[in-house]
């Protein structure tokens, strides 16, 4: 017998929005929140075109990040708008770096917001452009991402230096908690520059902040080179999105990405902002970012900073792995691998010269090709495929891969099994020796865990083992099928 439909029907600004399975738990660990309660949260902070949750997404293409089984299960990304859209939801055609296009939804009213949450959109993920001009961002985004073991004090210290750099450039910066362990600092800019220039400006800011507080800040793309708080300049590349103001994050306590005043940054506790506390805050003080649209500034001072770096020989930095190789971009080879390749290159070149008549110019010199670059992630090719011989170089970092998969909990469980097999080595690991990489594909996310054995004596380091688990969603297009071309 079919289950009775217990959908709730809400009337929002004259539009009827149907909330299916309203009592379905969306958070069920520390916080207890149903789907309907999540919808009610968003309606309580919806605001208007310049404030609240709507203000953060108004007139912007919107990626549907859908947690259809709640916050504690893996989401999937839906760029293309579903069929049979309600009349209060519109779309805009967006062109991706690959050249493909998609009609993405635009969420610019409270009814559309409730509709998106009903689809499982716990987080809100708008692009940094408006529908009127999809090629010129009006927002520069500085994402402060603390590494393992890095505390909130470091995050807010870095944020204050970001503010100082922006102040000197004549730009007004607007801070908000990320809703996790980090912070976002957004800057409204005039929509006169393309994505490449906005990213170039963000990279210049990241490097300047690192120069001022090198003990706390890092602009390095590769995790093995980072320390402290990473300033993720690549969030400004085309087709990248970050969660917007008042987004709920899929953490056990239903934490919220909350706009702040600058005088709150050094005293606030990000854990204090959640779906239960933020509505009261919003009612009491309003949105601290409500005036952001009134302060659009020029990117020219930051681009001048970038030009100074380039004149001193400091060129581009790596782009997101699913982008094509960009002009002036350094090699996308993990630094430790590049160093080892450089050390081995003379022997390889000699070997190549001696066999050139037999092999021809095949480009087999170590370090020439580097890590395989794939449409979704160049890092995927750096995972050792033990125990079979693959010709992959061993990292000098002493990194070993533990597991990879589309479910984070399963990958973390693989790490616990590895620790149980190697308790002596596990006891010597520092917190930042465990590297959890989160890769994002076109419609999914997946995870990899690696371990840095630098604190384990060389003679006692466990060897690379078969990955546990070993679920790589990119393998189907990275590896040729048996008998294929």
C-alpha positions as CSV (number, residue, x, y, z in Angstrom):
1,X,0.0,0.0,0.0
2,X,1.3,3.4,-0.9
3,X,2.3,5.6,2.0
4,X,0.0,8.5,2.6
5,X,1.4,11.9,1.4
6,X,2.0,14.0,4.5
7,X,3.5,16.9,2.6
8,X,3.2,20.4,4.1
9,X,2.0,23.2,1.8
10,X,3.3,26.6,2.7
11,X,1.9,29.9,1.3
12,X,4.8,32.3,0.8
13,X,4.3,35.7,-0.8
14,X,1.2,34.4,-2.5
15,X,3.0,31.2,-3.9
16,X,2.3,27.7,-2.7
17,X,5.4,25.6,-1.9
18,X,5.0,21.9,-1.2
19,X,7.4,20.5,1.4
20,X,7.5,16.7,1.0
21,X,8.4,14.5,3.9
22,X,8.4,17.5,6.3
23,X,9.3,15.5,9.3
24,X,12.3,13.8,7.7
25,X,15.4,14.3,10.0
26,X,17.9,16.5,8.2
27,X,20.1,16.8,11.3
28,X,20.0,13.9,13.9
29,X,23.2,14.0,15.9
30,X,23.9,16.9,18.1
31,X,21.2,19.1,16.6
32,X,17.7,17.6,15.9
33,X,16.3,19.4,12.8
34,X,13.6,18.2,10.4
35,X,13.3,19.3,6.8
36,X,10.3,21.5,7.6
37,X,12.3,23.1,10.5
38,X,15.2,23.8,8.1
39,X,12.7,25.5,5.7
40,X,11.3,27.6,8.6
41,X,14.9,28.6,9.6
42,X,15.6,29.9,6.1
43,X,12.3,31.8,6.0
44,X,13.1,33.4,9.3
45,X,16.4,34.8,7.9
46,X,15.3,35.3,4.3
47,X,15.5,39.1,4.4
48,X,15.3,41.0,1.2
49,X,17.2,41.7,-2.0
50,X,20.0,43.3,0.0
51,X,20.0,41.4,3.3
52,X,19.6,38.0,4.8
53,X,19.8,34.7,3.0
54,X,18.2,36.1,-0.1
55,X,20.6,39.1,-0.2
56,X,23.5,36.6,-0.4
57,X,22.1,34.8,-3.5
58,X,19.9,37.5,-5.2
59,X,20.1,37.4,-9.0
60,X,23.0,34.9,-9.0
61,X,23.1,31.5,-10.7
62,X,22.8,28.9,-8.1
63,X,24.3,25.4,-7.8
64,X,21.9,22.9,-6.2
65,X,24.0,21.0,-3.6
66,X,21.5,18.4,-2.6
67,X,21.7,16.4,0.7
68,X,18.7,14.3,-0.2
69,X,19.3,12.0,2.8
70,X,20.1,14.7,5.3
71,X,23.3,16.4,6.5
72,X,25.1,13.3,7.6
73,X,25.0,11.6,4.2
74,X,27.0,12.5,1.1
75,X,25.5,15.3,-1.2
76,X,25.6,15.6,-5.0
77,X,25.9,18.7,-7.1
78,X,23.2,19.5,-9.6
79,X,24.1,22.4,-11.9
80,X,21.2,22.0,-14.4
81,X,17.8,23.1,-13.3
82,X,15.3,20.3,-12.7
83,X,12.3,19.9,-15.1
84,X,8.9,21.3,-14.2
85,X,10.1,24.4,-12.3
86,X,7.5,26.3,-10.4
87,X,6.6,29.7,-11.9
88,X,8.5,31.6,-9.1
89,X,11.8,30.0,-10.0
90,X,13.7,31.2,-13.0
91,X,16.9,30.1,-14.7
92,X,19.9,31.6,-16.6
93,X,22.2,29.9,-19.1
94,X,25.7,29.6,-17.7
95,X,28.8,28.6,-19.7
96,X,31.5,26.5,-17.9
97,X,35.2,26.5,-18.5
98,X,34.8,23.3,-20.5
99,X,32.7,25.1,-23.0
100,X,29.5,23.3,-22.0
101,X,26.4,25.2,-20.9
102,X,23.6,24.6,-18.5
103,X,20.5,26.4,-17.3
104,X,21.0,27.0,-13.6
105,X,18.3,28.1,-11.2
106,X,18.2,31.6,-9.8
107,X,16.9,31.8,-6.2
108,X,15.8,35.4,-5.6
109,X,12.6,35.2,-3.5
110,X,11.5,33.4,-0.4
111,X,9.3,30.9,-2.1
112,X,12.1,29.8,-4.4
113,X,14.4,29.5,-1.3
114,X,11.9,27.2,0.4
115,X,11.6,25.2,-2.8
116,X,15.4,24.7,-3.0
117,X,15.6,23.6,0.7
118,X,12.8,21.1,-0.1
119,X,15.1,19.6,-2.7
120,X,17.8,19.0,0.0
121,X,19.8,22.2,-0.4
122,X,21.0,22.6,3.2
123,X,23.8,24.9,2.0
124,X,23.3,27.8,-0.5
125,X,25.9,27.9,-3.3
126,X,25.7,31.0,-5.6
127,X,28.2,32.1,-8.2
128,X,29.9,35.5,-7.7
129,X,28.2,37.0,-10.7
130,X,24.7,38.5,-11.4
131,X,22.4,37.3,-14.2
132,X,22.8,40.7,-15.9
133,X,26.6,40.0,-16.5
134,X,27.8,36.4,-16.2
135,X,31.3,37.2,-17.3
136,X,32.3,39.8,-14.7
137,X,32.1,39.0,-11.0
138,X,30.9,41.6,-8.6
139,X,32.4,39.8,-5.6
140,X,35.9,38.9,-4.6
141,X,36.0,36.1,-2.1
142,X,38.8,35.3,0.3
143,X,38.3,31.8,1.9
144,X,40.3,31.3,5.1
145,X,40.8,27.6,5.5
146,X,42.6,26.5,8.6
147,X,44.8,23.3,8.4
148,X,44.5,20.4,10.8
149,X,45.1,21.6,14.4
150,X,45.0,25.3,13.5
151,X,42.7,27.1,16.0
152,X,40.2,29.9,15.7
153,X,42.6,32.5,17.0
154,X,44.8,32.1,14.0
155,X,41.9,32.3,11.6
156,X,40.7,35.6,13.0
157,X,44.2,37.0,13.2
158,X,44.6,36.3,9.5
159,X,41.2,37.9,8.8
160,X,42.3,41.1,10.4
161,X,45.3,41.3,8.2
162,X,43.1,40.6,5.1
163,X,41.1,43.6,6.3
164,X,44.2,45.8,6.6
165,X,45.3,44.9,3.0
166,X,41.8,45.7,1.7
167,X,41.7,48.9,3.6
168,X,45.0,50.0,2.1
169,X,43.6,49.2,-1.3
170,X,40.5,51.3,-0.7
171,X,38.2,48.3,-0.6
172,X,35.6,47.5,2.1
173,X,35.8,43.9,3.3
174,X,32.9,42.0,4.9
175,X,33.6,39.1,7.3
176,X,31.5,36.1,8.0
177,X,32.1,32.8,9.7
178,X,32.3,29.9,7.2
179,X,30.0,27.9,9.2
180,X,32.8,25.4,9.9
181,X,36.3,26.2,11.2
182,X,37.2,29.0,8.9
183,X,36.1,32.4,7.8
184,X,35.1,34.2,4.6
185,X,36.0,37.7,3.8
186,X,34.0,39.1,0.8
187,X,34.5,42.3,-1.1
188,X,32.0,43.9,-3.4
189,X,33.7,45.1,-6.6
190,X,32.6,46.8,-9.7
191,X,31.8,44.2,-12.4
192,X,34.5,45.4,-14.8
193,X,37.0,42.5,-14.6
194,X,36.8,38.9,-15.7
195,X,37.3,35.8,-13.6
196,X,41.0,35.6,-14.4
197,X,41.7,39.1,-13.2
198,X,39.6,38.7,-10.0
199,X,41.5,35.5,-9.2
200,X,44.8,37.3,-9.9
201,X,43.8,40.0,-7.4
202,X,42.9,37.4,-4.8
203,X,46.2,35.6,-5.3
204,X,48.0,38.9,-4.7
205,X,46.1,39.4,-1.5
206,X,46.9,35.9,-0.3
207,X,50.6,36.4,-0.9
208,X,50.7,39.8,0.8
209,X,49.0,38.4,3.9
210,X,51.4,35.6,3.9
211,X,54.3,38.1,3.8
212,X,52.9,40.0,6.7
213,X,52.2,37.1,9.0
214,X,54.1,34.1,7.6
215,X,53.8,32.2,10.9
216,X,50.0,32.1,10.5
217,X,49.1,32.4,6.8
218,X,49.8,30.4,3.7
219,X,49.1,31.0,0.0
220,X,50.6,27.6,-1.1
221,X,48.3,25.4,-3.1
222,X,49.9,22.1,-2.3
223,X,48.9,20.8,1.1
224,X,52.4,19.5,1.8
225,X,53.7,23.1,1.6
226,X,50.9,24.7,3.7
227,X,50.8,25.7,7.3
228,X,48.4,27.7,9.4
229,X,45.5,29.2,7.5
230,X,45.4,28.8,3.8
231,X,44.0,31.7,1.8
232,X,42.2,29.9,-1.0
233,X,42.6,32.3,-4.0
234,X,41.2,29.7,-6.4
235,X,37.6,30.2,-5.0
236,X,37.6,33.1,-7.5
237,X,38.1,31.0,-10.5
238,X,35.2,30.6,-12.9
239,X,32.6,28.0,-11.9
240,X,33.7,27.9,-8.2
241,X,31.1,28.6,-5.5
242,X,31.2,29.0,-1.8
243,X,28.4,28.9,0.7
244,X,26.7,32.3,1.1
245,X,25.5,34.3,4.1
246,X,23.1,32.4,6.5
247,X,23.9,29.1,4.8
248,X,23.5,26.1,7.2
249,X,26.5,23.8,7.1
250,X,26.2,20.0,7.3
251,X,27.9,19.7,10.7
252,X,26.4,17.9,13.6
253,X,25.5,21.1,15.4
254,X,23.7,22.7,12.3
255,X,26.1,25.6,12.3
256,X,25.5,28.7,10.2
257,X,27.8,30.8,8.0
258,X,27.0,34.1,9.8
259,X,27.8,37.7,8.7
260,X,29.8,39.6,11.3
261,X,30.8,43.2,12.2
262,X,34.6,43.6,12.3
263,X,34.5,44.3,16.0
264,X,33.0,40.9,16.6
265,X,35.7,39.0,14.8
266,X,38.2,38.9,17.7
267,X,35.6,37.9,20.3
268,X,33.0,35.7,18.7
269,X,32.8,31.9,18.8
270,X,31.7,30.4,15.5
271,X,30.0,27.5,17.3
272,X,27.6,30.0,18.8
273,X,25.9,30.6,15.4
274,X,23.5,27.8,14.5
275,X,19.9,27.3,13.2
276,X,18.5,27.9,16.7
277,X,20.4,31.1,17.6
278,X,20.8,33.0,14.3
279,X,17.1,33.8,13.7
280,X,17.0,35.7,17.0
281,X,20.3,37.5,16.2
282,X,18.9,38.4,12.7
283,X,15.7,39.8,14.3
284,X,17.6,41.7,16.9
285,X,20.5,43.3,14.9
286,X,19.5,42.7,11.3
287,X,22.2,41.8,8.7
288,X,25.6,43.3,9.3
289,X,26.2,43.0,5.5
290,X,23.0,44.8,4.4
291,X,25.0,47.8,3.0
292,X,27.5,45.7,1.0
293,X,26.0,46.6,-2.4
294,X,26.6,50.3,-1.6
295,X,30.3,49.8,-1.4
296,X,31.5,48.4,-4.8
297,X,35.1,49.3,-5.3
298,X,37.9,49.1,-7.9
299,X,40.1,46.1,-8.3
300,X,42.9,48.3,-9.7
301,X,45.0,48.6,-6.5
302,X,45.0,44.8,-6.0
303,X,45.9,44.3,-9.7
304,X,48.8,46.7,-9.2
305,X,49.9,44.6,-6.3
306,X,49.8,41.5,-8.6
307,X,51.8,43.4,-11.2
308,X,54.5,44.2,-8.7
309,X,54.7,40.5,-7.7
310,X,55.0,39.5,-11.4
311,X,57.7,42.1,-12.0
312,X,59.7,40.5,-9.2
313,X,59.5,37.1,-10.9
314,X,56.6,35.8,-8.7
315,X,54.3,34.3,-11.4
316,X,51.0,32.5,-11.4
317,X,50.0,29.8,-8.9
318,X,48.3,26.5,-9.7
319,X,44.7,26.6,-10.8
320,X,41.9,24.2,-9.8
321,X,42.8,20.8,-11.2
322,X,39.8,20.5,-13.6
323,X,40.8,23.7,-15.4
324,X,42.9,23.5,-18.6
325,X,46.6,24.4,-18.2
326,X,46.8,28.1,-18.1
327,X,49.4,30.4,-19.7
328,X,52.1,31.1,-17.1
329,X,50.9,28.5,-14.7
330,X,53.6,26.5,-12.9
331,X,53.7,22.7,-13.2
332,X,50.8,20.9,-11.5
333,X,53.3,18.4,-10.1
334,X,53.3,17.9,-6.3
335,X,56.5,19.7,-5.1
336,X,58.0,16.7,-3.4
337,X,57.6,14.7,-6.6
338,X,59.0,17.5,-8.7
339,X,62.2,17.7,-6.5
340,X,62.7,13.9,-6.8
341,X,62.1,14.1,-10.5
342,X,64.7,16.8,-10.8
343,X,67.2,14.7,-9.0
344,X,66.6,11.7,-11.3
345,X,66.4,13.7,-14.5
346,X,70.1,13.4,-15.6
347,X,70.1,9.7,-15.3
348,X,66.8,9.5,-17.2
349,X,68.1,11.8,-19.9
350,X,71.2,9.7,-20.4
351,X,69.1,6.6,-20.6
352,X,66.8,8.2,-23.1
353,X,69.8,9.4,-25.3
354,X,71.2,5.8,-25.4
355,X,67.9,4.4,-26.6
356,X,66.6,7.2,-28.8
357,X,67.1,5.2,-32.0
358,X,64.9,2.5,-30.6
359,X,62.2,4.5,-28.8
360,X,62.2,7.9,-30.5
361,X,61.3,11.1,-28.8
362,X,58.7,9.8,-26.4
363,X,58.8,12.4,-23.7
364,X,59.8,9.8,-21.0
365,X,62.2,12.1,-19.2
366,X,61.3,12.1,-15.5
367,X,59.5,15.3,-14.6
368,X,58.5,16.3,-18.2
369,X,55.0,15.0,-18.0
370,X,54.5,15.3,-14.2
371,X,51.3,14.1,-12.6
372,X,48.5,13.2,-15.0
373,X,46.0,16.0,-15.4
374,X,42.4,14.9,-15.6
375,X,39.2,16.8,-16.2
376,X,38.2,16.6,-12.5
377,X,41.4,16.4,-10.5
378,X,45.1,16.2,-11.3
379,X,45.7,15.1,-7.7
380,X,43.9,11.8,-8.4
381,X,46.8,10.6,-10.5
382,X,49.2,11.0,-7.6
383,X,47.6,8.2,-5.5
384,X,49.9,5.2,-5.4
385,X,48.3,2.1,-6.9
386,X,50.0,-0.4,-4.6
387,X,50.9,-3.2,-4.6
388,X,51.2,-3.5,-8.4
389,X,54.1,-1.9,-10.2
390,X,52.8,1.2,-11.9
391,X,56.0,3.2,-12.5
392,X,54.7,5.9,-10.1
393,X,57.5,7.7,-8.1
394,X,57.5,7.5,-4.4
395,X,57.1,10.9,-2.7
396,X,60.1,12.2,-0.8
397,X,57.7,13.6,1.8
398,X,57.1,10.1,2.9
399,X,53.5,10.2,2.0
400,X,51.4,7.0,1.7
401,X,47.8,6.8,0.6
402,X,45.4,5.0,3.0
403,X,42.1,5.1,1.1
404,X,39.7,6.9,-1.2
405,X,36.0,6.9,-1.7
406,X,32.8,8.9,-2.1
407,X,31.7,8.5,1.5
408,X,33.9,10.3,4.0
409,X,33.0,8.1,6.9
410,X,34.1,5.0,5.0
411,X,37.4,6.6,4.1
412,X,38.0,7.6,7.7
413,X,37.1,4.1,8.9
414,X,39.8,2.8,6.5
415,X,42.3,5.1,8.4
416,X,41.2,3.6,11.7
417,X,41.9,0.1,10.3
418,X,45.3,1.2,9.2
419,X,46.1,2.7,12.6
420,X,45.0,-0.6,14.2
421,X,47.4,-2.5,12.0
422,X,50.3,-0.1,12.7
423,X,49.8,1.2,16.2
424,X,53.5,2.2,16.8
425,X,53.5,4.4,13.7
426,X,50.1,5.8,14.4
427,X,51.2,6.9,17.8
428,X,53.9,9.1,16.3
429,X,51.7,11.0,13.9
430,X,51.0,14.7,14.5
431,X,47.5,16.0,13.8
432,X,48.6,17.6,10.5
433,X,50.3,14.4,9.3
434,X,46.9,13.1,8.3
435,X,45.8,14.7,5.1
436,X,42.2,14.5,4.1
437,X,41.7,15.7,0.6
438,X,38.2,16.6,-0.6
439,X,37.8,16.4,-4.4
440,X,34.9,17.9,-6.3
441,X,33.8,16.5,-9.6
442,X,31.1,17.7,-11.9
443,X,28.3,16.1,-9.9
444,X,29.9,14.6,-6.8
445,X,32.5,14.9,-4.1
446,X,34.9,12.2,-3.1
447,X,37.6,11.9,-0.4
448,X,41.2,10.7,-0.1
449,X,43.3,10.2,3.1
450,X,47.0,10.2,3.0
451,X,49.5,10.0,5.9
452,X,52.8,11.8,6.2
453,X,55.3,9.5,8.0
454,X,57.9,12.2,8.6
455,X,57.8,11.7,12.4
456,X,58.2,7.9,12.0
457,X,61.8,6.6,11.9
458,X,62.6,5.5,8.3
459,X,63.2,1.9,9.3
460,X,59.8,1.7,11.0
461,X,57.6,3.3,8.3
462,X,54.8,1.0,7.1
463,X,55.0,0.4,3.4
464,X,52.3,1.4,0.9
465,X,49.4,-1.0,1.1
466,X,46.4,-1.5,-1.2
467,X,44.0,1.3,-0.6
468,X,41.2,0.7,1.9
469,X,38.6,1.6,0.6
470,X,39.5,2.0,-3.1
471,X,36.6,3.7,-4.7
472,X,37.8,6.3,-7.3
473,X,34.9,7.7,-9.3
474,X,37.4,9.2,-11.8
475,X,39.0,5.8,-12.7
476,X,36.4,5.0,-15.3
477,X,37.7,7.8,-17.5
478,X,41.3,7.9,-16.3
479,X,42.0,4.3,-17.1
480,X,41.4,2.8,-20.6
481,X,38.9,-0.1,-20.6
482,X,40.3,-3.5,-21.3
483,X,40.7,-3.9,-25.0
484,X,40.0,-0.2,-25.5
485,X,41.9,2.3,-27.5
